[in-house]
Amino acid sequence: IGNFPIEAPASLIGDGKGTQPQPIQIGNLADMWRWWITNFDAIMGEFPIPIEIDDVDPNEPGNQSQKIKIPNVAEGIAELFSTAFTGAYNSAISNDLHTRAMQMLVAILAQNVSTFDHTKAIVDYMGFRANEKEREIPIPVTIKDKDGNDVDNLDDFRKDSKVKTVGLEYKNSDTMQSTFNKLLFVASIMKAVHTLTAKPGEKVDGSSIVEQGDNSRLNKDLSDYIRALNNRNSIRWKNPTTGDTPEQTPEVKKVGDGVIDLTE
């Protein structure tokens, strides 16, 4: 009390520009209490402090506003600590999940590449072709806006959208099942025509074929067939793709009635 007057800054709150507040003279204890209460009130503010949050649920469209009140400094510190701890915990969990998702994404990408290569190899082997077709697929984010520009804010990026991609469409009416059905039908006809009915234990050879038919006609048909086989210009020996005839073709010889021999 005996040290008055004293000098102190007029305010403990700066102007934000780095300018030092003007000093004032405090001449007695009453002035000092007034100076202390004024600056303490300016620093601490007025309680309770009402706060309005514009949007508490960003997953819902529009703003879901909510009002809260902080009654005193202790409550404010408790709320800040709780919020900071929850945010740090959620951030750690989110980083762990994102790391796992990234590992899974790399594995899925590698598997997709392998699946694509296997599928392309099967398509090339089977020899069928499909037409490219543009289609839209849904994705959980929005990359481009309606004008084709990159989205530059998080709210728009989190919206569902559709992107165009190129797929394949098979329009041919023939399928593997229908083709195999045709082959089975032809095979059944050939089996019915060229199969002999034999009793159990009976030997079936070329002589039995001759005995069941017209011998002279069968020999003539067989001779014509052999001449066609031995003809290098015959379509039987031409490559169906290039139309070329191989340099060396087999030679077919008749060694008996109803019996032929194939030699290189």
C-alpha positions as semicolon CSV with decimal commas, in nm:
position;residue;x (nm);y (nm);z (nm)
1;I;0,000;0,000;0,000
2;G;0,291;0,223;0,069
3;N;0,427;0,174;-0,288
4;F;0,148;0,367;-0,460
5;P;0,127;0,519;-0,714
6;I;0,216;0,238;-0,956
7;E;0,220;0,220;-1,335
8;A;0,032;-0,054;-1,527
9;P;-0,097;-0,103;-1,882
10;A;-0,443;0,028;-1,941
11;S;-0,554;-0,311;-2,078
12;L;-0,412;-0,662;-2,072
13;I;-0,571;-0,731;-2,412
14;G;-0,374;-0,611;-2,711
15;D;-0,519;-0,458;-3,024
16;G;-0,392;-0,741;-3,247
17;K;-0,145;-0,517;-3,425
18;G;0,144;-0,548;-3,181
19;T;0,091;-0,199;-3,037
20;Q;0,160;-0,174;-2,664
21;P;-0,130;-0,027;-2,462
22;Q;-0,078;0,306;-2,299
23;P;0,032;0,285;-1,932
24;I;-0,183;0,438;-1,656
25;Q;-0,109;0,546;-1,303
26;I;-0,278;0,359;-1,017
27;G;-0,271;0,575;-0,709
28;N;-0,441;0,361;-0,443
29;L;-0,582;0,020;-0,359
30;A;-0,934;0,101;-0,478
31;D;-0,806;0,199;-0,823
32;M;-0,600;-0,118;-0,833
33;W;-0,906;-0,338;-0,760
34;R;-1,104;-0,158;-1,028
35;W;-0,816;-0,205;-1,278
36;W;-0,786;-0,576;-1,188
37;I;-1,161;-0,651;-1,211
38;T;-1,192;-0,464;-1,543
39;N;-0,906;-0,654;-1,704
40;F;-1,006;-0,990;-1,553
41;D;-1,358;-0,946;-1,689
42;A;-1,218;-0,850;-2,030
43;I;-0,998;-1,162;-2,038
44;M;-1,246;-1,416;-1,897
45;G;-1,558;-1,286;-2,070
46;E;-1,918;-1,306;-1,957
47;F;-2,065;-1,637;-1,838
48;P;-2,267;-1,830;-1,927
49;I;-2,144;-1,818;-2,286
50;P;-2,404;-1,924;-2,547
51;I;-2,266;-2,104;-2,854
52;E;-2,461;-2,200;-3,166
53;I;-2,328;-2,477;-3,393
54;D;-2,447;-2,434;-3,750
55;D;-2,447;-2,802;-3,850
56;V;-2,406;-3,089;-3,602
57;D;-2,478;-3,367;-3,857
58;P;-2,297;-3,320;-4,192
59;N;-2,440;-3,649;-4,322
60;E;-2,790;-3,498;-4,342
61;P;-2,881;-3,238;-4,605
62;G;-2,918;-2,882;-4,481
63;N;-2,803;-2,735;-4,150
64;Q;-2,893;-2,907;-3,822
65;S;-2,813;-2,623;-3,582
66;Q;-2,781;-2,672;-3,207
67;K;-2,726;-2,428;-2,918
68;I;-2,516;-2,499;-2,610
69;K;-2,407;-2,292;-2,309
70;I;-2,078;-2,292;-2,118
71;P;-2,159;-2,182;-1,760
72;N;-1,804;-2,118;-1,636
73;V;-1,434;-2,160;-1,707
74;A;-1,413;-2,506;-1,549
75;E;-1,696;-2,637;-1,768
76;G;-1,535;-2,484;-2,074
77;I;-1,199;-2,650;-2,001
78;A;-1,372;-2,985;-1,938
79;E;-1,562;-2,961;-2,268
80;L;-1,245;-2,870;-2,457
81;F;-1,047;-3,157;-2,303
82;S;-1,323;-3,408;-2,374
83;T;-1,357;-3,289;-2,733
84;A;-0,982;-3,296;-2,791
85;F;-0,946;-3,646;-2,644
86;T;-1,238;-3,780;-2,850
87;G;-1,098;-3,620;-3,166
88;A;-0,751;-3,767;-3,106
89;Y;-0,894;-4,114;-3,040
90;N;-1,118;-4,104;-3,348
91;S;-0,825;-3,980;-3,557
92;A;-0,608;-4,275;-3,446
93;I;-0,887;-4,522;-3,526
94;S;-0,951;-4,353;-3,861
95;N;-0,581;-4,370;-3,956
96;D;-0,570;-4,740;-3,871
97;L;-0,881;-4,812;-4,078
98;H;-0,748;-4,607;-4,369
99;T;-0,420;-4,801;-4,361
100;R;-0,606;-5,132;-4,369
101;A;-0,831;-5,008;-4,648
102;M;-0,528;-4,899;-4,850
103;Q;-0,369;-5,242;-4,813
104;M;-0,694;-5,408;-4,918
105;L;-0,727;-5,168;-5,213
106;V;-0,379;-5,261;-5,339
107;A;-0,464;-5,632;-5,306
108;I;-0,794;-5,585;-5,493
109;L;-0,620;-5,390;-5,769
110;A;-0,361;-5,665;-5,815
111;Q;-0,636;-5,931;-5,819
112;N;-0,838;-5,731;-6,074
113;V;-0,536;-5,710;-6,305
114;S;-0,482;-6,085;-6,275
115;T;-0,853;-6,154;-6,336
116;F;-0,851;-5,927;-6,641
117;D;-0,550;-6,108;-6,789
118;H;-0,707;-6,450;-6,731
119;T;-1,039;-6,336;-6,878
120;K;-0,870;-6,189;-7,185
121;A;-0,671;-6,511;-7,235
122;I;-0,994;-6,716;-7,218
123;V;-1,168;-6,483;-7,465
124;D;-0,873;-6,501;-7,706
125;Y;-0,860;-6,880;-7,674
126;M;-1,231;-6,929;-7,738
127;G;-1,221;-6,682;-8,027
128;F;-1,534;-6,477;-7,963
129;R;-1,551;-6,101;-7,973
130;A;-1,769;-5,854;-7,785
131;N;-1,857;-5,493;-7,859
132;E;-1,747;-5,208;-7,634
133;K;-2,036;-5,039;-7,454
134;E;-2,033;-4,722;-7,245
135;R;-2,216;-4,746;-6,915
136;E;-2,256;-4,557;-6,587
137;I;-2,154;-4,695;-6,250
138;P;-2,239;-4,544;-5,907
139;I;-1,956;-4,424;-5,682
140;P;-1,977;-4,287;-5,324
141;V;-1,806;-3,955;-5,404
142;T;-1,832;-3,673;-5,658
143;I;-1,514;-3,601;-5,854
144;K;-1,648;-3,364;-6,121
145;D;-1,932;-3,114;-6,103
146;K;-2,198;-3,071;-6,371
147;D;-1,970;-2,842;-6,572
148;G;-1,685;-3,096;-6,569
149;N;-1,471;-2,904;-6,320
150;D;-1,294;-3,065;-6,025
151;V;-1,490;-3,050;-5,699
152;D;-1,308;-2,817;-5,457
153;N;-1,504;-2,860;-5,132
154;L;-1,561;-3,153;-4,902
155;D;-1,941;-3,130;-4,885
156;D;-1,979;-3,175;-5,261
157;F;-1,705;-3,439;-5,273
158;R;-1,892;-3,658;-5,020
159;K;-2,205;-3,677;-5,236
160;D;-2,288;-3,990;-5,436
161;S;-2,249;-3,968;-5,812
162;K;-2,212;-4,174;-6,129
163;V;-1,916;-4,200;-6,365
164;K;-1,898;-4,336;-6,719
165;T;-1,685;-4,638;-6,802
166;V;-1,640;-4,870;-7,100
167;G;-1,760;-5,228;-7,070
168;L;-1,826;-5,515;-7,310
169;E;-2,150;-5,646;-7,455
170;Y;-2,191;-5,979;-7,636
171;K;-2,469;-5,952;-7,896
172;N;-2,415;-6,272;-8,096
173;S;-2,707;-6,512;-8,075
174;D;-2,475;-6,814;-8,063
175;T;-2,359;-6,927;-7,723
176;M;-2,135;-7,209;-7,610
177;Q;-2,436;-7,415;-7,510
178;S;-2,610;-7,371;-7,847
179;T;-2,288;-7,452;-8,036
180;F;-2,231;-7,768;-7,832
181;N;-2,594;-7,869;-7,886
182;K;-2,539;-7,846;-8,263
183;L;-2,221;-8,053;-8,239
184;L;-2,397;-8,315;-8,027
185;F;-2,681;-8,329;-8,278
186;V;-2,437;-8,384;-8,567
187;A;-2,242;-8,638;-8,364
188;S;-2,560;-8,834;-8,289
189;I;-2,641;-8,850;-8,662
190;M;-2,288;-8,968;-8,747
191;K;-2,304;-9,227;-8,472
192;A;-2,636;-9,359;-8,595
193;V;-2,513;-9,379;-8,956
194;H;-2,165;-9,523;-8,903
195;T;-2,212;-9,744;-8,599
196;L;-2,269;-10,119;-8,650
197;T;-2,484;-10,324;-8,421
198;A;-2,276;-10,610;-8,283
199;K;-2,349;-10,887;-8,043
200;P;-2,145;-10,914;-7,722
201;G;-1,807;-11,070;-7,802
202;E;-1,848;-11,038;-8,181
203;K;-1,548;-10,895;-8,372
204;V;-1,633;-10,608;-8,603
205;D;-1,387;-10,521;-8,885
206;G;-1,389;-10,388;-9,242
207;S;-1,510;-10,716;-9,388
208;S;-1,835;-10,696;-9,196
209;I;-1,894;-10,349;-9,339
210;V;-1,853;-10,484;-9,693
211;E;-2,085;-10,774;-9,622
212;Q;-2,362;-10,546;-9,507
213;G;-2,357;-10,327;-9,818
214;D;-2,317;-10,330;-10,193
215;N;-1,958;-10,447;-10,245
216;S;-1,902;-10,287;-10,586
217;R;-2,058;-9,954;-10,486
218;L;-1,863;-9,942;-10,160
219;N;-1,533;-10,005;-10,342
220;K;-1,610;-9,732;-10,596
221;D;-1,698;-9,480;-10,326
222;L;-1,388;-9,573;-10,133
223;S;-1,166;-9,535;-10,440
224;D;-1,313;-9,190;-10,515
225;Y;-1,255;-9,090;-10,154
226;I;-0,891;-9,206;-10,167
227;R;-0,827;-9,011;-10,488
228;A;-0,971;-8,698;-10,328
229;L;-0,749;-8,744;-10,024
230;N;-0,435;-8,788;-10,236
231;N;-0,514;-8,480;-10,446
232;R;-0,292;-8,198;-10,315
233;N;-0,529;-7,940;-10,459
234;S;-0,820;-8,091;-10,274
235;I;-0,992;-7,867;-10,026
236;R;-0,935;-8,136;-9,765
237;W;-0,568;-8,043;-9,740
238;K;-0,604;-7,664;-9,762
239;N;-0,557;-7,450;-9,453
240;P;-0,903;-7,308;-9,376
241;T;-0,748;-6,979;-9,261
242;T;-0,475;-6,910;-9,520
243;G;-0,586;-7,139;-9,803
244;D;-0,230;-7,278;-9,836
245;T;-0,155;-7,643;-9,906
246;P;0,109;-7,812;-9,684
247;E;0,434;-7,919;-9,852
248;Q;0,393;-8,280;-9,738
249;T;0,058;-8,454;-9,719
250;P;-0,031;-8,810;-9,615
251;E;-0,076;-9,078;-9,880
252;V;-0,376;-9,307;-9,854
253;K;-0,356;-9,659;-9,997
254;K;-0,618;-9,924;-10,038
255;V;-0,490;-10,250;-9,901
256;G;-0,810;-10,455;-9,923
257;D;-1,185;-10,448;-9,953
258;G;-1,313;-10,189;-9,711
259;V;-0,963;-10,133;-9,563
260;I;-0,734;-9,832;-9,620
261;D;-0,389;-9,740;-9,492
262;L;-0,263;-9,386;-9,415
263;T;0,115;-9,330;-9,452
264;E;0,338;-9,019;-9,442
